[in-house]
Amino acid sequence: MFSNIDPTITIEKLQNSPEGQYLDRKSGRLAPKELAKHISAFGNADGGIVVLGIEDNGSITGITAEQENVFRKAPADFLQVLPDYEVESISCDQKSGKSKMLLFHIRSSSSDLIKFRNGEAYLRYGDTSRKLSSEQLLALEYSKGIRRFEERIVEDAGIDDLDSDLIREYKKLLSPSIATEIDILKARGLIKVDGEKIKITVAAVLLFGKNPTQFLPGARFRFLRYEGTETGVGTNINIIKDITIEKPLPRLLEEAKQVLALQMREFQQLDKDGKFKKIPEYPEFAWLEGVVNAVVHRDYSISGDYIRVSMYDDRIEFSSPGKLPSIVTVDNIRETRFSRNPIIARVLTDFGWVRELNEGVKRIYLDMEAYFLEPPLFSEPGITVKLILKNNIAMRAVRKLEAIKGVVSEDVWNELDSLEQNIILYVANIKNCTPKDLIELTKKSRKSINIRLKNLVEKGILVDHSSSRRDPTKFYSVGK
């Protein structure tokens, strides 16, 4: 076993996994204060691993015994409050005397804000550790303890109440060669081992419970399909589909995805080339991310309510019990990430449901724009987070035609390949559209996108807004 603390870790994962919400690779040249900064960031976010002795490109360079001593002392030297963490020294057989790697296994802080002695604090956000503003610091201070519920022990639950098949599936997904299922659950904070007794947490029941609602009655998902655009009551009730799902979260998400997919309509739209093209009612990523966010970030301590998705002819509404967590607000939700349930978020990230780097919410905005639909609408009515997606199918054809009108003639349009045509439509409908946006939306390589952008700029169809070839603020707009 490579790691005695986290059996899911292998040297291949440390070298090859992309840096992100749960992993940061650092050279032995790192300043001790910088290490403390990253420890603060991981402790205030979802936890994770900082490994010292591996370069950003994955090459192992190791650290010396002297460097190890300095790094081990760094948290206590710089931080006024320490997170729950463990340090692991692993041999890497370097002949230069730098014969070790050092792994800091940092757990998410449930109650304390992990600050420097001067009051500064950091938060892990994707693959960066960002300094918190004074307003964010205050918000985090006020939100102490909001993460405790998923860590609570469910006294009446035992290991037999968990779905062993799903746990084996999770173990196989993580691919550790030696670790047992118990090792995996313990490493992820899902169980507490007290001698020979195994204590089951709320997170374990939600993620792997055979029947989660036996212990947590509100752990349900309900889908409602209405006929029309309003909710009828009494004799005018207009519910045409009502489905409730009560399963462990990975299974719940699979079934919810299938239920919503069956309800999505397709529309025929006349393209400029005179051919009819099928377009979906909503971009799949947007509605699926709405479901995932509702499941991952809801407040499970609220037992009298449940997740509800209501579908009308003109919109979908996603309702999740609980207010937005901590520093996240309706106004900054596109750029800000904070998990109310970091253990649940981590496991569902392992299952492939949760996006890192806050990609999920940003992508909802991008995909709705790319489909020529109104932006998503987030709100907090009562003690609930609500997301509304509007379809507005009738406006799509109009917006598409307006996007290219006066920019390119029909003859030139027909000479362009399909990727170039899509790029024009995206740029015309997305404000300050960047190459990165286009790569995410088209799923094409950076090289393919750059070649098309260069061609479209040379033809005078697009305008390149940048001061140099490597300008990080570069974006494009339509010409004329």
Summary of the structure (lengths in Angstrom):
residues: 480
radius of gyration: 24.9
end to end distance: 62.2
largest distance: 81.3
contacts: 1489
relative contact order: 0.08
helix: 37%
strand: 22%
